Structures are given as structure tokens and as C-alpha cells.
Amino acid sequence: MLRLFVSASILVMVLGLAGLPARAQSSSDATSKSLRVAQSISPTQQEEQRAAKSVACRKQAKEQKLSGSERRAFLKNCIRK
């Protein structure tokens, strides 16, 4: 009885570990990679665009004299657009 339990436990662990790589590849990483390929923008260009947008949003927040939670909410919404 003990051998059966140990064998079944090992089988379940092996099957569980065998399925992990397949699940890892189907995550959002694959989605974002395919999105980049579709847009044909390199990751560095995307980072530069995000940085430029962040700077512009911070400038707008400063012009509007926002501070604290209002500023954080504004920046969050502005950068997402």
C-alpha cells in the first residue's frame, strides 16, 4: 500500500513539473512579445517612449500644481493613455 502511495505521489509530481514549461510560455510575456513584433518597435524604443510620456505627464502635473494622491492618480492615468 505504501509503495502504491509513493508511486502515485511521484507520478503526480512528475506530471505537474512536466506541464510547467508549457504554462510559463503561454503567459503574458508571449502576448507582449507578439504585440511588440506586430508593432515592430524594439524594447528600447518602447522604453524611450514610456520615459518621454512620463516626463510629459510630470510636466503637466507640475503645471497644474498637483500634489499628493491627486498627483499620483493623475500620473497613473496620464501614463496609461
N, CA, C and O of each residue as an XYZ file, in Angstrom:
324
protein
N       0.823     -1.183      0.000
C       0.000      0.000      0.000
C       0.878      1.262      0.000
O       0.585      2.233     -0.698
N       1.944      1.231      0.784
C       2.852      2.363      0.862
C       3.533      2.601     -0.488
O       3.693      3.747     -0.908
N       3.930      1.532     -1.162
C       4.570      1.665     -2.481
C       3.617      2.308     -3.482
O       4.028      3.142     -4.289
N       2.375      1.928     -3.431
C       1.380      2.488     -4.343
C       1.236      3.988     -4.099
O       1.180      4.772     -5.047
N       1.176      4.383     -2.839
C       1.043      5.797     -2.491
C       2.266      6.591     -2.940
O       2.130      7.675     -3.507
N       3.449      6.058     -2.689
C       4.687      6.738     -3.090
C       4.771      6.833     -4.606
O       5.144      7.875     -5.145
N       4.427      5.755     -5.292
C       4.469      5.764     -6.757
C       3.483      6.775     -7.322
O       3.806      7.508     -8.257
N       2.287      6.817     -6.759
C       1.279      7.763     -7.230
C       1.730      9.199     -6.963
O       1.529     10.073     -7.806
N       2.332      9.453     -5.810
C       2.809     10.792     -5.478
C       3.897     11.249     -6.438
O       3.892     12.390     -6.900
N       4.821     10.359     -6.730
C       5.908     10.688     -7.660
C       5.349     10.968     -9.047
O       5.789     11.902     -9.717
N       4.391     10.172     -9.480
C       3.783     10.356    -10.790
C       3.095     11.721    -10.874
O       3.223     12.427    -11.874
N       2.373     12.082     -9.830
C       1.683     13.375     -9.824
C       2.691     14.523     -9.872
O       2.477     15.498    -10.592
N       3.773     14.421     -9.125
C       4.785     15.483     -9.133
C       5.467     15.587    -10.487
O       5.710     16.696    -10.963
N       5.779     14.472    -11.116
C       6.431     14.486    -12.419
C       5.512     15.088    -13.470
O       5.946     15.901    -14.287
N       4.257     14.698    -13.454
C       3.307     15.262    -14.420
C       3.102     16.755    -14.177
O       2.965     17.525    -15.128
N       3.082     17.161    -12.926
C       2.927     18.575    -12.614
C       4.113     19.394    -13.078
O       3.938     20.484    -13.622
N       5.319     18.885    -12.872
C       6.524     19.599    -13.298
C       6.673     19.593    -14.808
O       7.209     20.543    -15.377
N       6.213     18.549    -15.461
C       6.322     18.482    -16.915
C       5.433     19.529    -17.578
O       5.753     20.005    -18.667
N       4.336     19.891    -16.946
C       3.421     20.871    -17.513
C       3.826     22.303    -17.264
O       3.279     23.198    -17.909
N       4.759     22.570    -16.361
C       5.140     23.939    -16.028
C       5.738     24.726    -17.183
O       5.322     25.865    -17.396
N       6.686     24.192    -17.939
C       7.247     24.999    -19.030
C       6.202     25.425    -20.059
O       6.280     26.530    -20.595
N       5.241     24.576    -20.336
C       4.215     24.925    -21.309
C       3.358     26.071    -20.786
O       2.983     26.962    -21.549
N       3.049     26.057    -19.510
C       2.245     27.129    -18.939
C       3.036     28.426    -18.880
O       2.463     29.495    -19.090
N       4.306     28.369    -18.607
C       5.126     29.569    -18.492
C       5.215     30.301    -19.821
O       5.265     31.531    -19.842
N       5.237     29.583    -20.913
C       5.344     30.216    -22.211
C       4.032     30.830    -22.664
O       4.032     31.725    -23.509
N       2.922     30.372    -22.125
C       1.645     30.910    -22.543
C       1.217     32.083    -21.671
O       0.044     32.456    -21.682
N       2.134     32.668    -20.922
C       1.808     33.789    -20.041
C       1.770     35.088    -20.831
O       1.824     35.086    -22.061
N       1.676     36.187    -20.115
C       1.587     37.494    -20.761
C       2.884     37.881    -21.463
O       2.876     38.769    -22.315
N       4.009     37.227    -21.121
C       5.268     37.519    -21.813
C       5.135     37.247    -23.300
O       5.594     38.033    -24.129
N       4.502     36.129    -23.633
C       4.310     35.792    -25.040
C       3.399     36.816    -25.698
O       3.607     37.170    -26.858
N       2.398     37.295    -24.979
C       1.477     38.289    -25.521
C       2.190     39.606    -25.780
O       2.035     40.200    -26.847
N       2.968     40.064    -24.812
C       3.663     41.326    -25.008
C       4.714     41.216    -26.104
O       4.939     42.176    -26.840
N       5.354     40.068    -26.221
C       6.343     39.868    -27.274
C       5.679     39.901    -28.638
O       6.205     40.516    -29.566
N       4.523     39.245    -28.776
C       3.830     39.254    -30.061
C       3.313     40.648    -30.381
O       3.255     41.042    -31.546
N       2.938     41.392    -29.352
C       2.486     42.763    -29.569
C       3.623     43.635    -30.078
O       3.434     44.450    -30.981
N       4.816     43.458    -29.491
C       5.991     44.203    -29.962
C       6.312     43.852    -31.402
O       6.638     44.732    -32.199
N       6.222     42.571    -31.745
C       6.529     42.152    -33.106
C       5.515     42.756    -34.072
O       5.872     43.203    -35.162
N       4.254     42.765    -33.665
C       3.212     43.329    -34.526
C       3.432     44.822    -34.733
O       3.188     45.336    -35.825
N       3.888     45.521    -33.706
C       4.131     46.952    -33.828
C       5.507     47.244    -34.415
O       5.786     48.383    -34.788
N       6.353     46.254    -34.502
C       7.744     46.353    -34.936
C       8.482     47.504    -34.266
O       9.134     48.317    -34.921
N       8.363     47.549    -32.951
C       9.085     48.516    -32.136
C       9.969     47.721    -31.188
O       9.509     46.797    -30.518
N      11.225     48.086    -31.141
C      12.136     47.366    -30.267
C      11.859     47.715    -28.806
O      11.279     48.763    -28.522
N      12.265     46.857    -27.885
C      12.038     47.146    -26.460
C      12.664     48.456    -26.013
O      12.099     49.155    -25.172
N      13.820     48.797    -26.562
C      14.450     50.047    -26.154
C      13.645     51.253    -26.639
O      13.557     52.262    -25.940
N      13.068     51.152    -27.818
C      12.237     52.242    -28.322
C      10.987     52.397    -27.460
O      10.547     53.516    -27.198
N      10.413     51.269    -27.017
C       9.245     51.332    -26.145
C       9.605     52.002    -24.825
O       8.842     52.823    -24.314
N      10.758     51.656    -24.273
C      11.196     52.270    -23.019
C      11.403     53.771    -23.190
O      11.055     54.554    -22.306
N      11.966     54.167    -24.321
C      12.178     55.589    -24.579
C      10.847     56.321    -24.695
O      10.703     57.436    -24.195
N       9.867     55.689    -25.360
C       8.552     56.304    -25.500
C       7.878     56.450    -24.138
O       7.279     57.484    -23.842
N       7.983     55.398    -23.305
C       7.388     55.471    -21.962
C       8.051     56.564    -21.136
O       7.377     57.299    -20.415
N       9.369     56.671    -21.241
C      10.091     57.695    -20.484
C       9.671     59.097    -20.936
O       9.461     59.983    -20.107
N       9.552     59.292    -22.235
C       9.146     60.592    -22.753
C       7.733     60.934    -22.299
O       7.449     62.078    -21.944
N       6.853     59.944    -22.311
C       5.486     60.174    -21.873
C       5.447     60.495    -20.384
O       4.687     61.360    -19.948
N       6.262     59.799    -19.613
C       6.327     60.037    -18.172
C       6.785     61.463    -17.879
O       6.225     62.136    -17.013
N       7.788     61.912    -18.593
C       8.296     63.274    -18.408
C       7.210     64.289    -18.764
O       7.013     65.266    -18.042
N       6.511     64.063    -19.868
C       5.459     64.985    -20.287
C       4.324     65.029    -19.262
O       3.789     66.099    -18.968
N       3.960     63.867    -18.722
C       2.886     63.818    -17.725
C       3.298     64.514    -16.432
O       2.493     65.210    -15.814
N       4.559     64.325    -16.023
C       5.041     65.011    -14.819
C       5.028     66.526    -15.008
O       4.715     67.277    -14.085
N       5.374     66.959    -16.218
C       5.364     68.388    -16.515
C       3.943     68.944    -16.416
O       3.726     70.027    -15.873
N       2.976     68.186    -16.949
C       1.572     68.611    -16.864
C       1.112     68.676    -15.409
O       0.415     69.611    -15.014
N       1.503     67.685    -14.619
C       1.114     67.665    -13.205
C       1.706     68.861    -12.468
O       1.057     69.438    -11.595
N       2.925     69.231    -12.813
C       3.573     70.376    -12.177
C       2.870     71.672    -12.577
O       2.654     72.550    -11.742
N       2.511     71.787    -13.872
C       1.812     72.976    -14.349
C       0.458     73.135    -13.660
O       0.017     74.250    -13.384
N      -0.200     71.995    -13.383
C      -1.499     72.030    -12.708
C      -1.351     72.137    -11.193
O      -2.347     72.216    -10.473
N      -0.104     72.139    -10.709
C       0.215     72.249     -9.284
C      -0.469     71.161     -8.461
O      -1.027     71.422     -7.395
N      -0.412     69.929     -8.985
C      -0.982     68.789     -8.270
C       0.036     68.246     -7.286
O       1.241     68.304     -7.532
N      -0.451     67.718     -6.171
C       0.444     67.107     -5.195
C      -0.264     65.953     -4.506
O      -1.488     65.826     -4.555
N       0.536     65.121     -3.866
C      -0.004     64.010     -3.090
C      -0.742     62.985     -3.923
O      -0.298     62.601     -5.004
N      -1.877     62.549     -3.402
C      -2.637     61.484     -4.059
C      -3.230     61.947     -5.387
O      -3.383     61.147     -6.311
N      -3.567     63.242     -5.487
C      -4.085     63.756     -6.758
C      -3.029     63.645     -7.848
O      -3.331     63.272     -8.982
N      -1.791     63.970     -7.499
C      -0.691     63.895     -8.469
C      -0.447     62.456     -8.905
O      -0.283     62.183    -10.094
N      -0.424     61.528     -7.932
C      -0.200     60.117     -8.266
C      -1.308     59.578     -9.165
O      -1.034     58.862    -10.129
N      -2.549     59.916     -8.855
C      -3.679     59.461     -9.676
C      -3.592     60.041    -11.084
O      -3.826     59.341    -12.069
N      -3.253     61.327    -11.168
C      -3.116     61.964    -12.476
C      -2.023     61.300    -13.303
O      -2.225     60.988    -14.477
N      -0.860     61.083    -12.682
C       0.257     60.462    -13.398
C      -0.088     59.048    -13.857
O       0.252     58.647    -14.970
N      -0.759     58.306    -13.000
C      -1.142     56.934    -13.340
C      -2.048     56.936    -14.571
O      -1.832     56.163    -15.504
N      -3.058     57.800    -14.573
C      -3.985     57.854    -15.707
C      -3.324     58.417    -16.958
O      -3.581     57.947    -18.066
N      -2.489     59.406    -16.784
C      -1.829     60.045    -17.923
C      -0.871     59.091    -18.626
O      -0.851     59.017    -19.855
N      -0.095     58.378    -17.860
C       0.904     57.478    -18.451
C       0.237     56.285    -19.135
O       0.759     55.774    -20.125
N      -0.896     55.841    -18.627
C      -1.617     54.712    -19.235
C      -2.213     55.041    -20.582
O      -2.394     54.144    -21.405
N      -2.527     56.308    -20.836
C      -3.179     56.693    -22.097
C      -2.278     56.509    -23.272
O      -2.673     56.786    -24.404
